[in-house]
Amino acid sequence: MPRQSISFTPPNDEWLRAQVDSEEFTSKSEVVNALIRQARKIESIQEHLIKAEQSGFTQQTRVEILKEIKEEARLNGKL
């Protein structure tokens, strides 16, 4: 895996440390990778929403579709 050197502001570094201290993650790198995966998923969802909206498949806007998805996830205990 490629190694990178990055700097964090003190509040972000403290937050990263807290994530590791909570034992949810084993390292700051693991936290950063999880955040990147999450951002990539969000980006993918946004792309799908835009495609669906532009295809004419639905009359709902992105905001309406996303609200519906979030509500369904909340009801199913996934949010």
N, C-alpha and C positions, 0 to 999 in steps of 0.2 A: 504494500500500500504506500502511495507517495506520502512523504512527510512534508508538512507545512509549518511555518512559523507565523503566528498571528498574535496581535496584541488586542487586549480588551480594556475597556474603561473600567475603573474600579467597581462601579455598581454591577456591571455585567460579569466581571470576574468573581465577585462575591456570590452572585446568583448561580453561576456555574459551580462554584465550590459547594454551595448549599445543595445542589442537585446530587453531587457526588457524595456529600456527607449524609444525605438521606438514604443512601444505599440503593437508590433507584437506578443509578448508573455507576459504573466502576471507574470512569475517568472523564475528564473534560472533553476529550476527543469523542467519546461515546455520546455525550450530550449534544455536541455540535453536529455530529453525523445524524442523530435523531431529528434535530431541528431542520437540517437540510432535507432529509427524507420527507418530513412534514411539509416543508415549503414546496417541494417538488410535487407532492400529492395535490396540494392546493392549486398549484399552477396547472396541473393536468385537469382537475375538476373545472377550473375556469375555462380552459380551452374547450372542453366538452360542452360546457354551458353556452359558450359563444357559438360553436358549430351548430348546436341544436337550435339556438335562437335564430341564426342566419338561414338555416335550412327551411324554415317555415313549418317545421314539424310540430311546433307548439306556438301558441299565441302568448305564452307567459314570457315575462322578461327574465333576465338573469337573476335579478333580486327575488322575484317570485319563486323561481325554480329552487334557488339556494335556500330560501326560507322553508319551502316544502321539504327539501332534503334534510335540513337541520331538525325540523319538527319531527319527521319520521325517525331520525336517528335518536332524538331525545326520548321519544315514546318507546323505542326499542332498547333503551338503556345504553346506547353507543356514544352518547355525548354527555 
